[in-house]
Amino acid sequence: MKQEKFTSKEQSVMNVLNENHLTSYEILQKVEGISLLLVLYRVLDQLHNKGALLSYMKEDRKYHYVC
């Protein structure tokens, strides 16, 4: 992954995901500075586009993790 600059919201999400693979709802419950699910989805999309985040489906739930 090339060196990218991350916003404070992106860094907060990555810090939470360094601990465990989590669903969007679980991330929303743990991260500070993001209170709306739509805002979280935008941050997740940005991280995915930067190559910092991957996702997978398990038991009909989408989990995210830092790569």
C-alpha positions in Angstrom: 0.0 0.0 0.0 1.4 3.4 -0.9 1.7 6.0 1.8 -1.6 7.8 2.1 -2.8 10.7 4.4 -5.8 9.8 6.4 -8.4 12.1 7.9 -9.1 12.0 11.6 -12.3 10.0 11.0 -10.5 7.5 8.8 -7.8 7.1 11.4 -10.4 6.5 14.1 -12.0 3.8 12.1 -8.7 2.2 11.3 -7.7 2.2 15.0 -11.0 0.4 15.9 -10.4 -2.1 13.1 -6.9 -2.9 14.2 -8.4 -4.7 17.2 -11.0 -6.9 15.4 -12.9 -7.5 12.2 -16.2 -5.7 12.7 -19.5 -5.0 11.0 -20.5 -1.4 10.2 -22.8 -1.3 13.2 -20.1 -2.5 15.5 -17.7 0.1 14.2 -20.3 2.8 14.7 -20.6 1.8 18.4 -16.9 1.9 19.0 -15.5 4.8 17.0 -15.5 8.4 18.3 -16.4 11.3 16.1 -18.9 9.5 13.9 -22.5 9.3 15.0 -24.4 8.6 11.7 -24.2 5.3 9.7 -24.2 7.2 6.4 -21.1 9.1 7.4 -19.4 5.9 8.4 -20.3 4.3 5.0 -18.6 7.3 3.3 -15.5 6.8 5.5 -15.4 3.1 4.8 -15.7 3.8 1.0 -12.8 6.3 1.3 -10.6 3.8 3.1 -11.5 1.0 0.6 -10.6 3.3 -2.3 -7.2 4.1 -0.6 -6.5 0.4 -0.3 -6.5 0.5 3.5 -9.6 -1.5 4.1 -11.0 -4.9 2.9 -14.3 -6.5 3.6 -15.9 -10.0 3.5 -19.3 -11.6 4.0 -19.8 -14.1 6.8 -23.2 -15.5 8.0 -25.0 -12.7 6.0 -23.0 -9.9 7.6 -20.3 -7.8 6.1 -17.1 -7.5 8.1 -14.4 -4.9 7.6 -10.7 -5.0 8.5 -7.5 -3.1 7.9 -5.1 -4.6 5.4 
